């Protein structure tokens, strides 16, 4: 079909015509369609009008809104219902985010596409195949391998009417839930304030009642994130509700920029509560309802924080100090708050509301009774007994006779928190007592020497703590203030940075300096303090004292918190400040194996309930000088590994070149010796086969602090090891082929000699292996396991570890089978090239020589690269014995190849009866 169209252009005498094909007609048809935007077709399988027209009537989408961050989002919201598919235990939460938003032809109505995600407990969820009947929907059996919390997602689309704040959406599940159809209804206002910031709604299944995919209706309670207005706290500041805290301005630290409010208070998270009134006569519960079971902790879970210093928090009250799951997990134990940083008077003020009607229905929950006030500040000065970096108070604006009133309570952040604020100071209150105590208990006996600088990284260390029963706990020790400066604190313009310098004994600085410390360790469940098992999860001590830079002695008085479990009085946690701490730092550059040691003692009488036995502490981490030495040594050892493996390849290659030049010597090489060498290269390849192909999985990364990252790629080592294995196997194959003759009597006798080598070597290896094993076990059973853990990261070896070490010992003596073989066959053939047996022995003895050097030159060893104790016997005695034995074997092989296999035996054992060749004269 062909259509001719004529166009008559105005003011133009020319007539334009062209041919119109079916494709041209289709093109004009497409461009004639009105330009509108519609929801993608997959959502159209669920009729919106059938389920949502009575909430928000459907409209035609037009223009897409590019920025959807201001629309419809909440996270970590609370939900109930859903049945077992959505879990029956906490923690569980729901989140929603709009993926795209469109304007519509109806003013004030927006088309929305979004994603609803339910985070459920591990054992909740739908069955993976919902189309098959007769299968259970829920998997109640726990998986063998721990997995992350599963999530259930639904893609939904619908419409939102901004005037009423109504949102209705329909959709279906994602992935295996694609057959699950749902309808989502939310009340989400366009603008919200503190008392109207709750988002209520429900999610219901649209499937039939007998369907396997049907679930119970779900009620959702969330907090609005759209167009929030801070009206309450602004009004309270105008009327002066927080003026009682203004007089504390000189005692508080100000924040230079309002934006730092977010980062400063975000890192605290948890506060300890202290009730300031008589709770027997006054309700002290901020959640209402009275009762004697008062919460002990309050967690600040951030909802939003602006650059202007305005914040929104969920205040969660509990008796648990754990604050890991930040969500609206239980609205009945939470308050919703908004706040503002008072820059002039240096405190953060909050207005909080309770959630009501939560027991009736989540959909009917509301925020009311916004009469709760909180104010907190950052004290400018810390001390031994006051280490909280944030303190505050909470009160009710109601009168005592009104419902919902509660007594004033105080709260504070945990002592020795991680926050460091510019301008923070420390007041030393126990220096006089410390000087008397330290003079009495730690007399100055050390003179001269070089010890860690007071600001250096060496002043903090990880440690092990051991009681009189030998039970061990792990922890850390770190300075808080050194003199009047915060330890290790960085500021934009002025900072104190730990340095690597040391203090000489004859310097001009004051040798004795005030210092405060944090000492914390976590005792095991069986760890005993004062004859009873410790009930605290963390044993934390605040300490202050003096550090003598000339002697390396740190002497302090400490205070530990004693939880009285009484939340009904002021200062519910008492302090035990009758603790003496003494720590001795080793001299820097000393190679006698010294490390940080110390004691923690109670000055109380043994009959005192707070008394505990003497605790011994020792460092489980290295100092800066040792770290630098380890970095250098690590580089050296990596290089030595590569050089050793490369030399092994070269020496085997020289032996192959030698036997190619002199093929007659091949049968006189011991097959047992070659088998030992071949297995020595093959076994590491088998145990680390993946390293040849999966470099990323077998790459060791060692963090070097300021030196960056050193990547030790095992692939290169394994490749060189494989080359050595192939060369060694080639030598074994050539020797074996040379032995396999045409019934040659001489070659048969060589096979017999190798069999004798096996019968001789096996009992020798087994016997010496048992002796070495029992000696090794006896040796380490008499040493403290703590010493191995601290200094070398090396625990007592298992049977498999001892077996690997003994295998290394056999490899060190690889020439022994050749020596025994030469004795049995009394060979004088120069079967081994000098480069081979001398060079290979040198490669095996070099780690032992290095271990002797390492033991004399370092007090710390990181282990695992070169001369690894897990692959051979390394100690001063073993190093000397193995080195001397290796040199002896070299001499014996040289003498055998020059004077005969039995040259070193007594004369009566040198010759053996045999056939003698007699010259025969043949007459022509």
C-alpha atoms as one frame of an Amber mdcrd trajectory, in Angstrom:
protein
   0.000   0.000   0.000   1.266   3.442  -0.925  -0.249   6.770   0.027   0.645
   9.990  -1.698   0.331  13.164   0.392   0.616  16.668  -1.011   1.642  19.645
   1.200   0.942  23.207  -0.042   3.208  25.631   1.753   2.041  29.184   2.116
   3.843  31.716  -0.060   5.529  28.910  -1.916   4.669  27.925  -5.408   6.362
  24.564  -5.015   4.315  21.521  -4.145   5.978  19.021  -1.758   5.003  15.412
  -1.911   6.400  12.254  -0.458   5.469   8.587  -0.147   3.921   7.415   3.155
   4.670   3.817   4.111   2.992   1.776   6.929   5.990   2.549   9.178   5.406
   6.283   8.672   1.748   5.921   9.647   2.784   4.060  12.831   5.277   6.821
  13.670   2.625   9.535  13.353   0.265   7.439  15.484   2.834   7.174  18.295
   3.681  10.852  18.417  -0.027  11.762  18.382  -0.564  10.014  21.777  -0.811
  12.540  24.658   2.404  12.804  26.715   1.617  11.348  30.153   3.491   9.297
  32.700   1.944   6.105  33.991   2.750   3.551  36.618   4.583   0.528  35.120
   2.334  -2.278  33.940   3.400  -4.972  36.476   1.581  -3.045  39.225  -1.634
  -3.107  37.223  -2.293  -6.758  38.046  -3.918  -5.604  41.337  -6.884  -3.235
  40.834  -6.192  -0.129  42.912  -9.745   1.204  42.749 -11.179  -1.965  44.263
  -9.193  -1.609  47.515  -8.213   2.068  47.825 -10.674   4.348  46.028 -12.565
   4.964  49.250  -9.319   6.242  50.845  -7.688   8.214  48.000  -9.387   8.181
  44.580  -7.202   7.106  41.689  -5.833   9.784  39.374  -3.714   9.984  36.217
   0.025  10.553  36.858   1.641  13.419  34.959   5.037  14.871  35.963   7.666
  12.922  37.861   9.189  14.557  40.945  12.949  14.067  40.885  13.730  14.594
  44.583  11.887  11.932  46.583  13.886  12.265  49.815  11.257  14.611  51.219
   8.486  12.088  50.663   7.307   9.109  52.677  10.136   7.414  54.423  10.613
   5.845  57.807  12.997   3.256  59.132  13.279   0.906  62.102   9.564   1.331
  62.750   7.434  -0.818  65.038   4.835  -3.332  63.872   2.601  -5.994  65.364
   0.671  -8.864  63.829   1.405 -10.787  60.664   1.438 -14.151  62.374   4.422
 -16.527  62.532   5.526 -15.545  59.012   6.764 -12.251  60.426   8.268 -13.628
  63.612   6.927 -13.776  67.118   9.969 -12.462  68.980  11.957  -9.244  68.900
  13.964  -7.744  67.344  11.883  -6.985  64.284  11.181  -3.764  62.435   9.735
  -2.317  59.245  10.961   0.420  56.918   9.456   2.230  53.944  10.985   4.363
  51.209   9.385   6.013  48.208  11.172   5.061  44.988   9.405   7.519  42.709
   6.697  10.170  43.093   4.476  11.709  40.365   2.136  14.637  40.292  -1.339
  13.802  39.022  -4.191  15.544  37.284  -5.900  15.966  40.679  -4.434  18.790
  42.725  -2.898  17.641  45.981  -2.865  13.969  44.952   0.475  12.255  44.236
   1.162   8.873  42.698   3.779   6.968  44.692   5.852   3.860  44.080   7.678
   2.456  47.066   9.202  -0.477  48.860   8.106  -1.860  52.235  10.706  -4.022
  53.999  10.118  -6.113  57.125  13.169  -7.194  59.107  12.069 -10.300  60.979
  13.732 -12.716  63.422  15.894 -15.430  61.947  13.308 -18.206  62.148  10.411
 -16.235  60.694   9.508 -15.948  57.026   7.470 -17.549  54.287   8.267 -20.887
  52.735  10.326 -20.525  49.589   7.722 -22.252  47.345   4.233 -20.883  47.982
   2.689 -22.464  44.905   2.924 -26.019  46.202   0.256 -27.063  48.659   0.904
 -29.353  51.558   4.181 -27.637  52.511   4.710 -25.795  55.767   4.991 -22.028
  55.417   7.280 -21.610  58.409  10.663 -23.159  59.024  10.862 -23.575  62.790
  14.125 -25.522  62.816  17.130 -23.279  63.323  19.721 -23.350  60.567  23.055
 -25.025  61.235  24.998 -22.019  59.957  24.143 -18.598  61.467  22.594 -16.233
  58.942  21.585 -12.601  58.917  18.125 -11.506  59.902  15.925 -12.176  56.871
  13.870  -9.461  55.265  10.504  -9.599  53.529   9.985  -6.999  50.823   6.872
  -5.736  49.008   6.732  -3.407  46.000   3.676  -1.196  46.263   2.126   1.673
  44.326  -0.754   3.994  45.064  -1.802   7.575  45.804  -1.342  10.080  48.622
  -3.685  13.002  49.359  -1.637  15.706  51.074  -4.594  17.611  52.553  -5.790
  14.602  54.556  -2.393  12.931  54.890  -3.890   9.653  53.617  -1.814   7.118
  51.659  -3.160   3.924  50.113  -1.085   1.489  48.051  -1.368  -2.003  46.584
   1.355  -4.347  45.421   2.998  -7.742  45.721   6.045  -9.364  47.261   9.561
  -9.581  45.916  11.263 -12.784  44.774   9.651 -15.875  46.239   6.812 -13.686
  47.587   5.764 -12.524  44.111   2.414 -14.284  44.510   1.667 -12.502  47.813
  -0.626  -9.500  47.190  -1.052  -6.758  49.789  -2.694  -3.399  50.450  -0.906
  -0.727  52.520  -2.806   2.101  54.258  -0.969   4.864  56.131  -1.796   8.165
  57.771   1.206  10.269  56.804   0.647  14.051  57.290   2.387  16.550  55.044
   3.588  18.595  58.005   4.248  17.274  61.485   5.263  18.501  64.901   6.310
  16.579  67.991   2.781  15.591  69.026   1.648  14.780  65.462   4.769  12.991
  64.202   3.420   9.451  64.555   2.657   7.550  61.349  -0.063   4.916  61.793
  -1.123   2.332  59.289  -1.687  -1.268  58.341  -0.631  -3.857  55.802  -3.180
  -6.530  54.872  -3.067  -9.588  52.692  -5.369  -9.665  49.652  -5.152 -13.421
  49.167  -7.971 -15.787  49.943  -8.407 -17.091  53.464  -7.405 -20.648  52.454
  -4.265 -19.509  50.622  -0.874 -20.558  51.941   0.436 -17.039  51.355  -2.185
 -15.266  53.429  -1.029 -13.644  56.676  -2.681 -11.800  59.527  -3.166  -8.006
  59.319  -0.141  -5.963  60.374  -0.311  -2.695  62.334   2.519  -0.211  61.758
   3.723   2.598  64.008   6.464   4.905  62.707   7.788   8.447  62.992   7.383
  10.960  60.195  10.514  12.209  58.444   8.761  14.711  56.161   8.512  18.454
  56.781   9.105  18.232  60.537   8.799  21.490  62.508  10.528  22.056  65.874
   7.776  24.096  67.517   7.750  22.682  71.045  11.396  23.243  71.986  11.372
  26.701  70.387   8.370  27.685  72.505   9.959  26.290  75.695  13.100  28.326
  75.104  11.022  31.476  74.700   9.247  30.989  78.043  12.515  29.983  79.806
  11.693  26.405  80.840  15.389  25.475  80.921  16.661  28.604  82.694  17.634
  26.601  85.793  20.553  25.228  83.791  21.761  28.600  82.576  23.785  29.282
  85.705  25.929  26.257  84.932  27.245  27.826  81.738  30.659  28.636  83.202
  31.037  24.993  84.232  30.122  23.625  80.826  31.928  23.250  77.542  30.545
  24.974  74.504  30.541  23.469  71.032  32.194  25.629  68.393  29.681  24.764
  65.674  26.046  23.665  66.035  26.747  20.854  63.579  29.065  19.171  66.092
  26.064  18.493  68.347  25.132  15.520  66.179  28.517  13.811  66.306  29.123
  14.632  69.982  25.910  13.207  71.406  25.514  10.441  68.818  28.494   8.524
  70.166  27.139   8.362  73.730  23.990   6.372  73.154  23.426   5.151  76.721
  22.994   6.971  80.039  22.863   5.739  83.629  19.890   6.991  85.672  20.047
   8.329  89.229  16.819   9.030  91.130  17.043  12.226  93.145  13.903  12.011
  95.285  12.337   9.569  97.705  10.692   7.106  95.363   8.720   5.519  98.195
   6.568   8.634  98.485   6.830  10.033  94.949   6.408   8.363  91.592   9.872
   8.247  90.012   9.037   6.336  86.854   9.239   8.667  83.810   7.077   6.210
  81.862   4.214   6.614  84.307   2.343   3.982  86.260   4.572   4.177  89.339
   5.854   0.846  90.560   9.043  -0.195  92.292  10.725  -1.646  89.190  12.447
   1.499  87.971  14.605   1.533  84.821  18.327   1.914  85.313  19.403   3.022
  81.849  18.214   5.388  79.155  19.348   5.124  75.528  19.387   7.988  73.053
  18.488   6.681  69.613  18.813   9.384  66.993  15.926  10.025  64.600  17.173
  13.184  62.957  19.820  15.846  63.506  20.235  19.129  61.636  23.202  21.386
  61.056  21.510  24.061  63.162  21.842  21.876  66.273  18.232  20.641  66.308
  17.765  16.965  67.140  15.111  14.277  67.471  15.652  11.295  69.748  13.888
   8.151  70.852  14.496   7.783  74.593  14.452   4.076  75.433  14.295   3.048
  79.126  15.406  -0.379  80.288  17.404  -2.262  82.905  19.905  -3.426  80.328
  23.109  -1.585  79.523  23.064  -2.979  75.989  22.141  -0.460  73.319  22.750
  -2.280  70.059  19.371  -2.431  68.265  18.292   1.131  67.561  14.598   1.033
  66.634  11.105   1.726  67.871  11.148  -1.804  69.282   8.775  -1.225  72.221
   6.860   2.092  72.225   5.566   1.484  75.751   9.100   1.932  77.152  10.015
   4.928  75.003   9.622   8.663  74.824   9.727  10.688  71.617  11.630  13.940
  71.919  12.905  16.975  70.063  15.704  19.235  71.171  17.877  22.243  70.505
  21.443  23.127  71.451  21.468  26.315  73.521  24.658  27.860  72.203  24.622
  30.786  74.616  24.153  28.791  77.814  25.920  25.608  76.592  23.356  22.886
  77.165  21.122  20.650  75.034  17.420  21.013  75.868  14.767  18.413  75.029
  10.984  18.187  75.162   9.619  14.622  75.313   6.196  13.009  74.877   4.799
   9.632  75.865   3.155   7.197  73.458  -0.454   6.518  74.494  -3.090   3.960
  73.497  -0.389   1.500  72.442  -2.044  -1.319  74.375  -5.364  -0.869  72.589
  -4.123  -0.734  69.021  -0.998   0.456  67.272  -3.204   2.120  64.678  -4.753
   4.295  67.423  -1.471   5.190  69.144  -0.775   8.884  69.658   1.725  11.196
  71.302   0.466  13.108  74.324   1.568  14.421  77.707   4.507  16.415  76.306
   5.304  17.803  79.740   8.638  16.005  80.127  11.781  18.123  79.980  15.451
  17.153  79.748  18.601  19.231  79.754  22.188  18.036  79.532  25.608  19.609
  79.416  29.272  18.728  79.033  31.209  19.370  82.272  34.364  21.360  81.679
  36.368  19.442  84.289  36.732  15.719  84.973  38.139  14.117  88.109  38.800
  10.699  89.576  35.272  10.314  90.921  33.478  12.121  88.100  34.461  10.806
  84.700  31.112  11.226  82.919  31.488  13.439  79.878  27.778  14.300  79.660
  25.443  14.892  82.634  21.833  15.980  82.731  18.500  16.012  84.508  14.923
  15.047  83.643  11.770  16.396  85.233   8.057  16.835  84.703   6.384  20.224
  84.384   3.269  18.896  86.051   2.449  19.475  89.687   2.904  16.678  92.188
  -0.829  15.939  92.392  -1.303  15.634  88.633  -1.444  12.290  86.870   1.812
  11.503  85.080   4.020  13.490  87.455   7.369  11.907  88.405  10.220  12.985
  90.616  13.295  14.653  89.238  16.040  12.308  88.163  19.603  12.762  86.958
  21.447  10.893  84.250  25.040  10.677  83.124  27.034   9.023  80.394  29.186
   6.013  81.359  32.489   6.900  82.956  35.562   7.075  80.748  33.604   7.441
  77.535  35.254   7.891  74.159  34.142  11.485  73.567  36.926  14.085  73.533
  35.883  17.748  73.368  38.114  20.767  72.916  38.609  22.637  76.192  38.091
  19.639  78.474  40.221  19.741  81.651  41.133  17.325  84.440  41.446  17.999
  88.171  43.794  15.759  90.160  42.274  15.308  93.628  44.333  12.457  95.118
  47.901  13.503  94.375  48.907  13.954  98.039  47.600  10.510  98.992  49.226
   9.008  95.931  52.662  10.374  96.772  52.499   8.842 100.265  51.202   5.529
  98.979  53.719   5.281  96.162  56.674   6.173  98.383  55.667   3.395 100.747
  54.898   0.666  98.228  57.126   1.401  95.236  60.526   2.693  96.348  62.675
   4.174  93.612  65.323   1.525  92.987  65.929   2.081  89.289  68.351   4.667
  88.047  69.192   5.735  84.523  67.856   4.091  81.403  65.406   5.154  78.739
  61.666   4.741  79.213  58.530   5.532  77.175  57.612   9.155  76.736  54.487
  10.193  78.616  52.653  11.111  75.376  53.810   8.129  73.323  51.704   5.234
  72.131  53.684   2.974  74.463  51.773   4.327  77.455  48.656   2.425  76.385
  48.605  -1.327  75.894  46.412  -4.379  75.785  46.869  -6.591  78.802  46.152
  -9.874  80.516  45.048  -9.932  84.152  45.678 -13.009  86.279  44.357 -13.750
  89.761  45.881 -15.981  92.418  44.045 -18.993  90.973  45.765 -18.584  87.615
  42.553 -17.485  85.890  43.132 -15.002  83.083  41.083 -12.027  81.874  41.744
  -9.717  78.929  41.534  -5.938  78.805  43.287  -2.694  78.000  44.975   0.235
  79.732  45.090   3.761  78.335  45.899   7.236  79.668  43.055   9.745  79.831
  44.981  12.900  80.677  48.728  13.416  80.735  49.346  16.403  82.945  46.740
  18.931  81.824  46.407  17.652  78.254  44.088  15.056  76.811  46.019  11.975
  75.736  46.010  11.493  71.963  43.363  14.130  71.273  43.349  15.895  67.895
  41.916  19.383  67.489  41.566  21.406  64.274  44.152  24.000  65.332  45.745
  22.675  68.503  46.304  19.083  69.306  48.349  16.808  71.506  49.630  13.878
  69.540  51.324  10.797  70.989  54.859  10.791  69.693  57.458   8.128  69.256
  60.172   9.990  71.102  61.626   8.820  74.397  62.670  10.579  77.555  66.328
  10.417  78.521  67.221  10.138  82.161  69.166  13.379  82.195  66.632  15.575
  80.379  65.531  18.940  81.632  61.836  18.054  81.947  60.283  17.147  85.235
  60.728  13.427  85.719  57.487  12.953  87.694  54.246  13.944  85.985  50.592
  13.657  87.001  48.612  11.249  84.836  45.130   9.718  84.795  44.236   6.317
  83.375  41.436   4.046  82.260  41.871   0.363  83.156  39.262  -2.071  81.888
  39.094  -5.857  81.524  36.393  -8.449  81.017  36.657 -11.372  83.442  35.494
 -14.801  82.379  32.450 -16.397  83.983  34.681 -18.348  86.407  37.034 -15.463
  87.210  37.161 -14.901  90.988  37.531 -11.611  92.837  37.804 -11.734  96.613
  37.023 -15.439  96.736  33.726 -15.140  94.841  33.006 -15.341  91.145  32.818
 -11.896  89.551  29.277 -10.899  88.608  30.287  -7.904  86.496  30.750  -8.226
  82.764  33.371  -5.477  82.704  35.745  -4.587  85.520  36.545  -0.899  84.987
  38.827   1.256  87.104  39.288   5.013  86.940  42.794   5.826  88.138  45.078
   8.791  88.634  48.616   9.064  89.883  52.170   9.858  88.882  54.532   8.582
  86.209  58.283   8.704  86.789  59.998   9.030  83.424  63.405   8.213  84.974
  62.351   4.855  86.399  59.379   3.890  84.215  57.199   3.469  87.329  53.499
   4.325  87.163  51.825   4.539  90.568  48.107   5.284  90.946  45.027   5.172
  93.123  41.954   3.721  91.444  38.183   3.788  91.848  35.860   1.113  90.563
  32.091   1.345  90.240  30.065  -0.969  92.467  26.567  -1.508  91.155  24.265
  -1.711  94.144  21.278  -2.700  91.963  19.288  -0.084  93.866  17.702   2.329
  91.426  15.659   4.119  94.085  18.206   6.499  95.570  20.697   9.168  94.618
  24.089   7.832  93.491  22.857   4.298  93.097  26.362   3.264  92.094  28.950
   3.589  94.862  32.688   3.889  94.331  35.438   1.726  95.773  38.494   4.002
  95.802  40.667   1.804  98.038  42.667   0.406  95.142  46.405   0.702  94.567
  47.871   0.197  91.095  51.555  -0.108  90.294  52.926  -0.588  86.769  56.543
  -0.936  85.696  57.411  -0.105  82.096  60.523  -1.783  80.660  63.438   0.219
  79.391  63.321   0.875  75.669  65.917  -0.942  73.631  66.389  -3.616  76.302
  66.702  -7.093  74.800  66.296  -9.146  77.985  62.700 -10.038  77.242  61.222
  -7.484  79.639  57.657  -6.277  79.139  55.115  -4.209  81.021  54.202  -5.693
  84.387  52.005  -4.461  87.190  49.697  -5.206  90.086  46.206  -4.194  91.157
  45.642  -4.498  94.910  42.830  -3.680  97.315  43.792  -1.668 100.405  40.751
  -2.970 102.302  40.780  -5.639 104.970  40.154  -9.179 103.877  36.904  -9.228
 105.843  35.563  -6.263 103.849  32.938  -7.305 101.237  34.682  -5.111  98.649
  38.100  -6.702  99.163  39.613  -8.643  96.279  42.855 -10.542  95.937  45.994
  -9.304  94.262  45.795  -9.169  90.478  48.857  -9.448  88.246  48.731  -7.615
  84.925  51.089  -7.812  81.983  51.077  -6.279  78.529  49.829  -8.385  75.636
  50.802  -5.841  72.983  54.078  -4.459  71.741  55.602  -1.035  72.139  56.388
   1.333  69.280  60.052   0.381  68.990  59.104  -3.299  68.859  56.474  -2.551
  66.207  59.038  -0.773  64.048  61.462  -3.639  64.487  58.718  -6.123  63.586
  57.931  -4.212  60.403  61.563  -4.324  59.339  61.815  -7.971  60.345  58.641
  -8.796  58.436  60.097  -7.344  55.258  63.301  -9.277  55.846  61.538 -12.583
  56.458  59.341 -12.281  53.374  62.474 -11.688  51.318  64.214 -14.656  52.934
  61.283 -16.961  52.164  61.406 -16.036  48.498  65.191 -16.339  48.372  65.163
 -19.742  50.102  62.532 -21.188  47.764  64.347 -19.772  44.741  67.664 -21.265
  45.900  65.964 -24.636  46.395  64.875 -24.540  42.733  68.368 -23.554  41.607
  70.106 -26.342  43.533  67.723 -29.016  42.230  68.229 -27.625  38.736  71.999
 -27.924  39.164  71.574 -31.553  40.224  69.480 -32.256  37.128  72.187 -30.670
  34.984  74.783 -32.786  36.771  72.991 -36.114  36.176  72.398 -35.135  32.553
  76.152 -34.772  32.174  76.893 -37.936  34.192  73.849 -40.225  33.718  75.680
 -43.261  35.176  75.397 -41.825  38.723  71.590 -41.781  38.727  71.084 -45.307
  40.164  73.333 -44.434  43.130  71.023 -41.708  44.398  68.792 -42.855  47.262
  65.137 -43.026  46.210  64.135 -42.612  49.862  65.994 -39.294  50.075  64.404
 -38.014  46.863  60.973 -39.117  48.099  61.418 -37.134  51.329  62.414 -34.013
  49.380  59.560 -34.418  46.895  56.968 -34.845  49.642  58.383 -31.808  51.429
  57.431 -29.672  48.428  54.219 -31.491  47.564  52.454 -31.459  50.957  52.403
 -27.624  51.315  50.960 -27.419  47.811  48.188 -29.881  48.643  47.319 -28.120
  51.905  47.284 -24.716  50.185  45.978 -25.677  46.754  43.461 -22.823  46.656
  46.274 -20.303  47.075  47.419 -21.075  43.541  44.173 -19.852  42.039  42.330
 -17.828  44.695  44.871 -15.194  45.553  42.408 -12.961  47.371  41.403 -15.674
  49.802  44.955 -16.561  50.752  46.404 -13.090  50.965  47.733 -12.081  54.337
  47.440  -8.437  55.199  49.492  -7.101  58.037  48.614  -3.659  59.352  51.674
  -1.550  59.878  50.278   1.600  61.483  51.910   4.583  59.871  53.791   2.371
  57.477  50.705   1.381  55.477  49.748  -2.124  54.514  52.185  -4.911  53.681
  50.544  -7.501  51.438  52.166 -10.912  51.551  50.856 -12.727  48.507  51.239
 -16.460  49.060  50.667 -17.209  45.396  54.230 -16.238  44.499  55.624 -18.475
  47.232  53.419 -21.373  46.124  54.392 -20.980  42.492  58.073 -21.195  43.370
  57.311 -24.177  45.607  55.521 -25.874  42.704  58.511 -25.306  40.445  60.775
 -26.869  43.073  58.357 -29.784  43.390  58.295 -30.399  39.628  62.083 -30.293
  39.423  62.399 -32.607  42.413  59.828 -34.974  40.975  61.710 -34.990  37.670
  64.896 -35.998  39.487  63.012 -38.768  41.317  61.528 -39.994  38.025  64.932
 -40.108  36.326  66.469 -41.995  39.262  63.615 -44.477  39.300  63.894 -45.066
  35.541  67.631 -45.572  35.814  67.077 -48.220  38.489  64.587 -50.136  36.378
  66.973 -52.176  34.210  66.973 -55.415  32.272  67.505 -57.689  35.215  70.801
 -56.033  36.040  72.201 -57.607  39.239  73.890 -54.392  40.311  70.657 -52.435
  40.048  68.829 -55.119  42.008  71.370 -54.769  44.790  70.741 -51.011  44.817
  67.009 -51.650  45.293  67.854 -53.944  48.190  70.020 -51.222  49.726  67.164
 -48.719  49.496  64.829 -51.203  51.180  67.358 -51.539  53.990  67.350 -47.746
  54.232  63.588 -47.833  54.739  63.788 -50.565  57.391  66.506 -48.629  59.160
  65.037 -45.153  58.855  61.447 -45.899  59.887  62.252 -47.169  63.416  64.722
 -44.335  63.767  62.156 -41.728  62.717  59.380 -43.222  64.845  61.547 -43.588
  67.926  63.079 -40.140  67.695  59.634 -38.686  66.932  58.165 -40.133  70.127
  61.111 -38.898  72.156  60.844 -35.418  70.649  57.092 -35.354  71.273  57.326
 -36.296  74.943  60.239 -33.940  75.548  58.348 -31.143  73.841  55.202 -31.761
  75.887  57.154 -31.988  79.125  59.005 -28.768  78.335  55.873 -26.699  77.691
  53.862 -28.213  80.517  56.277 -26.530  82.933  55.901 -23.076  81.407  53.093
 -20.605  81.893  50.676 -20.585  78.944  50.258 -16.867  79.622  53.870 -16.265
  78.593  53.336 -17.868  75.201  50.124 -15.977  74.648  51.634 -12.635  75.524
  55.021 -12.648  73.919  54.677 -14.755  70.859  51.001 -15.230  70.205  51.950
 -18.906  70.401  49.990 -21.483  72.349  51.055 -24.958  73.336  51.081 -27.010
  70.170  48.615 -29.777  69.505  49.597 -33.265  68.346  49.198 -32.169  64.730
  51.452 -29.188  65.394  54.100 -31.443  66.930  53.834 -33.764  63.936  54.459
 -30.889  61.519  57.443 -29.763  63.567  58.898 -33.273  63.510  58.341 -33.444
  59.752  60.494 -30.327  59.490  63.161 -32.059  61.555  63.172 -35.021  59.133
  63.562 -32.623  56.233  66.489 -30.936  57.981  68.231 -34.312  57.957  67.338
 -35.165  54.358  70.896 -36.440  53.712  70.550 -39.218  56.294  68.877 -41.716
  53.872  71.642 -41.063  51.314  74.346 -41.635  53.936  72.743 -44.907  55.067
  72.252 -45.944  51.430  75.948 -45.337  50.691  76.871 -47.468  53.719  74.758
 -50.410  52.590  75.935 -50.370  48.970  79.426 -49.111  49.869  79.224 -46.754
  46.937  82.032 -44.416  45.947  80.116 -42.822  43.088  79.781 -39.051  43.156
  76.000 -39.306  42.876  75.227 -35.886  44.370  76.625 -32.663  43.023  78.333
 -30.554  45.735  76.092 -27.618  44.869  73.044 -29.782  45.506  73.779 -31.360
  48.887  75.697 -28.399  50.278  73.256 -25.788  48.908  70.098 -27.632  49.975
  71.542 -28.161  53.457  72.363 -24.455  53.590  68.717 -23.634  52.723  67.518
 -25.904  55.552  69.961 -24.570  58.142  69.571 -20.884  57.337  66.249 -20.549
  59.284  67.905 -22.010  62.387  70.816 -19.601  62.150  68.304 -16.783  61.713
  66.327 -18.000  64.737  69.457 -17.782  66.880  69.971 -14.211  65.709  66.302
 -13.367  66.259  66.318 -14.720  69.804  69.313 -12.550  70.688  68.162  -9.363
  68.996  64.423  -9.055  69.739  62.033  -9.304  72.656  58.989  -9.671  70.423
  58.200 -12.016  67.546  55.067 -11.923  65.402  55.642 -15.438  63.991  54.373
 -17.270  60.959  56.549 -16.180  58.010  60.145 -17.410  58.247  61.502 -19.910
  60.765  57.931 -20.583  61.846  57.815 -22.606  65.109  54.842 -24.513  63.716
  56.901 -26.121  60.930  60.128 -27.107  62.711  61.829 -27.186  66.069  63.183
 -23.756  66.908  64.980 -23.040  70.148  68.573 -22.398  71.096  69.246 -26.080
  71.771  67.488 -27.362  68.661  69.089 -24.711  66.458  72.578 -25.727  67.568
  71.929 -29.484  67.338  70.290 -29.287  63.902  72.961 -26.963  62.509  75.799
 -29.175  63.738  74.042 -32.294  62.420  73.586 -30.711  58.997  77.245 -29.776
  58.754  78.210 -33.288  59.874  76.048 -34.827  57.146  77.750 -32.654  54.530
  81.151 -33.893  55.652  80.008 -37.536  55.662  78.590 -37.334  52.149  81.796
 -35.718  50.913  83.934 -38.466  52.509  81.661 -41.243  51.176  81.793 -39.937
  47.625  85.578 -39.636  47.831  86.675 -42.659  49.892  83.645 -44.986  49.866
  80.380 -45.363  51.698  81.943 -47.038  54.764  85.064 -44.947  55.009  84.195
 -43.620  58.456  83.452 -47.089  59.894  86.046 -49.294  61.613  88.152 -51.353
  59.184  86.455 -54.630  59.983  83.105 -53.158  58.863  84.364 -51.454  55.748
  84.574 -54.487  53.417  81.870 -57.082  52.834  82.160 -60.469  51.127  81.256
 -60.424  47.488  82.295 -61.360  44.044  85.705 -60.153  42.863  86.437 -59.466
  39.248  89.396 -61.561  37.922  91.210 -60.720  34.731  91.016 -63.466  32.123
  93.489 -64.021  29.311  91.755 -64.976  26.151  93.931 -66.806  23.586  93.365
 -65.946  20.064
